[in-house]
Amino acid sequence: MTKMKKLMVLTLAVALATLGGSAFAQGKVWDDLSWWGQSGATPAPVKDCTRSGYWWWPTEPKSNADDSELWGNRGVVYAQYTEKVEPPAPAPAPPPPAPPVKVSRQKPVFNHVLFDFDKSVLKPEGKAATDEVIKSLKEHANDTVLIEGHTCNIGAADYNMGLGQRRADSVKKYMVEQGIAESRITTKSFGLTQPAVPNDTPEHRKLNRRAVFDITVVD
C-alpha cells in the first residue's frame, strides 16, 4: 500500500472512531426527573401512598438533621417521616354552675286581734294571736310590721279613728314588751272606713272591732 493510501485509511478510521464515540458518549435526556420516572416529584413534598413517604425536588440538597437515610435518584430525594399531628384542642371548661335560684318568702298572714265594744284592752285571745307575729319577727330579724286599728260603725267617725289608733297602740305595746324593737313596728288607724264584713249584724260588728297585722318581708 502506498504511503498516500495508508494516510487516507488512517484518516477514515479516525473519522469513524470519532463519529462512533460521539454517538455512544451522548447521554439519554430524562424528561421526568422523578423516582424511577413514576413518583412525579415536585419542589414541594408530594405524598407517595405506595411507599408511605414523600417526594420532592430539593433546591438545596441536605442531609436530615438526625442523619436519617435519604433515598434518591437523579437529584430527586425520597424520605420517610412521620407527618406532624397537631394535638387535640383541650376540652372546653365546663360552664360554671348556675347560681341558686332565690326563692322569696311569701308574706305571712296572721289572725286578727279582736276587741270588745269601745275597748282597746288586749284580751288573752288577742295576746295569743299577737304571739304568733312576735315569733315570726324574731325568726326573721329584718321583717317589719304595720298594725292597723279598725272599728265598727257605731259612733262618730272621728271618735272611731281615735279608738282604732288606741287598739293598734295597745298591740304595739305588748309586742315591745315581748322583745320586738319599737323601730320595727308602725301603727295606723282606719277607724270605721275599712270594715272586714258589712256592719249589718251584731256578730259582723264584733269582727270589725279588730287589729290587723301587715308584714313587710325582707329576705
C-alpha positions as CSV (number, residue, x, y, z in Angstrom):
1,M,0.0,0.0,0.0
2,T,1.4,3.3,-1.0
3,K,2.1,6.0,1.6
4,M,-0.8,8.0,0.3
5,K,-3.3,5.2,0.7
6,K,-2.2,4.4,4.2
7,L,-2.7,8.0,5.1
8,M,-6.3,8.0,3.7
9,V,-7.2,4.8,5.5
10,L,-5.8,6.2,8.8
11,T,-7.8,9.4,8.4
12,L,-11.0,7.5,7.6
13,A,-10.6,5.2,10.7
14,V,-10.0,8.2,12.9
15,A,-13.2,9.8,11.5
16,L,-15.3,6.7,12.0
17,A,-14.0,6.3,15.5
18,T,-14.8,9.9,16.3
19,L,-18.4,9.6,15.0
20,G,-18.9,6.3,16.8
21,G,-17.6,7.8,20.0
22,S,-19.9,10.7,19.8
23,A,-22.9,8.5,19.3
24,F,-22.1,6.4,22.4
25,A,-21.0,9.3,24.5
26,Q,-24.3,11.1,24.2
27,G,-26.3,10.6,27.4
28,K,-30.1,9.9,27.5
29,V,-32.1,13.0,28.3
30,W,-34.7,12.3,31.1
31,D,-37.8,14.4,30.9
32,D,-39.3,13.0,34.1
33,L,-36.8,13.7,36.9
34,S,-38.7,11.7,39.4
35,W,-38.0,8.4,41.2
36,W,-38.0,5.8,38.5
37,G,-40.0,8.2,36.4
38,Q,-43.1,7.3,38.3
39,S,-43.3,9.3,41.5
40,G,-43.9,12.8,40.0
41,A,-41.5,14.6,42.4
42,T,-42.0,18.4,42.7
43,P,-40.3,21.2,44.6
44,A,-42.9,20.7,47.4
45,P,-43.3,17.3,49.2
46,V,-45.7,15.0,47.4
47,K,-47.1,12.1,49.3
48,D,-46.4,8.6,47.9
49,C,-49.2,6.3,49.1
50,T,-47.4,3.2,47.8
51,R,-44.2,3.9,49.7
52,S,-45.5,5.6,52.8
53,G,-43.3,8.6,52.2
54,Y,-42.9,12.0,50.4
55,W,-41.1,13.0,47.2
56,W,-39.7,16.4,46.4
57,W,-37.1,18.1,44.2
58,P,-34.7,19.8,46.6
59,T,-33.3,23.2,45.7
60,E,-30.6,22.8,48.4
61,P,-30.0,19.1,48.9
62,K,-29.0,18.4,52.6
63,S,-28.9,15.5,55.0
64,N,-31.5,15.1,57.6
65,A,-30.7,16.8,60.9
66,D,-30.9,13.4,62.6
67,D,-28.7,11.8,59.9
68,S,-31.5,9.6,58.8
69,E,-31.2,7.9,55.5
70,L,-32.2,9.8,52.3
71,W,-33.0,7.9,49.1
72,G,-32.8,9.5,45.8
73,N,-32.0,9.3,42.1
74,R,-31.1,11.9,39.6
75,G,-31.4,14.7,42.2
76,V,-34.8,13.6,43.4
77,V,-35.0,13.0,47.1
78,Y,-37.2,10.5,48.9
79,A,-37.6,10.4,52.6
80,Q,-40.0,8.7,55.1
81,Y,-41.0,10.8,58.1
82,T,-43.9,10.9,60.4
83,E,-46.4,13.6,59.5
84,K,-46.9,16.2,62.3
85,V,-50.1,15.7,64.0
86,E,-51.4,18.6,66.0
87,P,-52.5,17.7,69.5
88,P,-56.3,17.8,70.0
89,A,-57.6,21.0,71.4
90,P,-58.3,20.9,75.1
91,A,-61.8,20.3,76.0
92,P,-63.7,23.5,76.9
93,A,-64.0,24.2,80.6
94,P,-67.4,23.2,81.9
95,P,-69.7,26.2,82.4
96,P,-69.9,27.5,85.9
97,P,-72.8,26.2,87.9
98,A,-75.9,28.3,87.8
99,P,-76.4,30.4,90.8
100,P,-79.1,29.1,93.2
101,V,-82.5,30.3,92.5
102,K,-83.5,32.7,95.1
103,V,-87.0,32.0,96.4
104,S,-88.7,34.9,98.0
105,R,-90.7,34.2,101.1
106,Q,-94.4,34.7,101.0
107,K,-95.9,37.4,103.2
108,P,-97.3,35.6,106.2
109,V,-100.9,36.1,107.2
110,F,-102.0,36.1,110.8
111,N,-105.2,36.1,112.6
112,H,-106.8,39.4,113.6
113,V,-106.9,40.6,117.2
114,L,-110.5,41.2,118.3
115,F,-111.6,43.8,120.9
116,D,-114.7,44.3,122.9
117,F,-117.1,47.2,122.0
118,D,-115.4,50.6,122.6
119,K,-112.4,48.9,124.2
120,S,-108.7,48.8,123.4
121,V,-107.5,46.3,126.0
122,L,-105.8,43.3,124.6
123,K,-107.6,40.1,125.7
124,P,-105.9,36.7,126.2
125,E,-107.0,35.5,122.7
126,G,-105.6,38.7,121.3
127,K,-102.3,38.1,123.0
128,A,-102.2,34.5,121.6
129,A,-102.7,35.8,118.1
130,T,-100.0,38.5,118.7
131,D,-97.6,35.9,120.0
132,E,-97.5,34.3,116.5
133,V,-96.5,37.5,115.0
134,I,-93.8,38.1,117.6
135,K,-92.4,34.6,116.9
136,S,-92.2,35.3,113.2
137,L,-90.5,38.6,113.7
138,K,-87.9,37.0,115.9
139,E,-87.1,34.4,113.3
140,H,-86.8,37.0,110.5
141,A,-84.9,39.9,112.1
142,N,-85.3,42.2,109.0
143,D,-89.1,41.9,108.7
144,T,-91.2,44.8,109.9
145,V,-94.9,45.1,110.8
146,L,-97.7,47.6,110.3
147,I,-100.5,47.3,112.9
148,E,-103.9,48.6,111.6
149,G,-106.6,49.6,114.1
150,H,-110.3,49.2,113.0
151,T,-113.7,49.7,114.5
152,C,-117.3,49.0,113.7
153,N,-119.7,51.7,112.5
154,I,-121.2,52.6,115.8
155,G,-120.2,56.1,116.9
156,A,-118.8,59.2,115.2
157,A,-116.1,58.8,112.6
158,D,-113.6,61.0,114.5
159,Y,-114.1,59.0,117.7
160,N,-113.7,55.7,115.9
161,M,-110.5,57.0,114.3
162,G,-109.1,57.6,117.7
163,L,-110.4,54.2,119.0
164,G,-108.7,52.4,116.1
165,Q,-105.4,54.1,117.0
166,R,-105.6,53.1,120.6
167,R,-106.2,49.5,119.6
168,A,-103.2,49.5,117.3
169,D,-101.0,51.1,120.0
170,S,-102.2,48.5,122.6
171,V,-100.9,45.7,120.4
172,K,-97.6,47.5,119.7
173,K,-97.0,48.0,123.5
174,Y,-97.4,44.3,124.1
175,M,-95.0,43.4,121.2
176,V,-92.4,45.8,122.5
177,E,-92.7,44.2,126.0
178,Q,-92.0,40.8,124.4
179,G,-88.7,42.0,122.9
180,I,-89.6,43.4,119.4
181,A,-87.8,46.6,118.7
182,E,-90.2,49.6,118.5
183,S,-88.5,50.7,115.3
184,R,-89.8,47.6,113.5
185,I,-93.4,48.4,114.4
186,T,-95.7,51.0,112.7
187,T,-99.3,51.7,113.7
188,K,-102.2,53.3,111.8
189,S,-105.9,53.8,112.4
190,F,-108.5,53.3,109.7
191,G,-111.4,53.8,112.2
192,L,-114.7,52.7,110.6
193,T,-113.6,53.2,107.0
194,Q,-112.5,49.6,106.1
195,P,-114.8,47.0,107.6
196,A,-113.9,43.4,107.1
197,V,-117.5,42.5,106.7
198,P,-120.7,44.6,106.4
199,N,-121.8,46.2,109.7
200,D,-125.3,44.8,109.3
201,T,-125.5,42.4,112.3
202,P,-124.1,42.4,115.9
203,E,-121.9,39.4,115.0
204,H,-120.4,41.2,112.0
205,R,-119.7,44.3,114.1
206,K,-117.7,42.2,116.5
207,L,-115.5,41.0,113.6
208,N,-114.8,44.7,112.6
209,R,-113.5,45.7,116.1
210,R,-110.0,44.4,115.3
211,A,-106.3,45.0,114.8
212,V,-104.7,43.7,111.6
213,F,-101.0,42.7,111.0
214,D,-99.4,43.7,107.7
215,I,-95.9,42.2,107.5
216,T,-93.2,43.5,105.2
217,V,-90.9,40.6,104.3
218,V,-87.2,41.4,103.8
219,D,-85.1,38.5,102.6
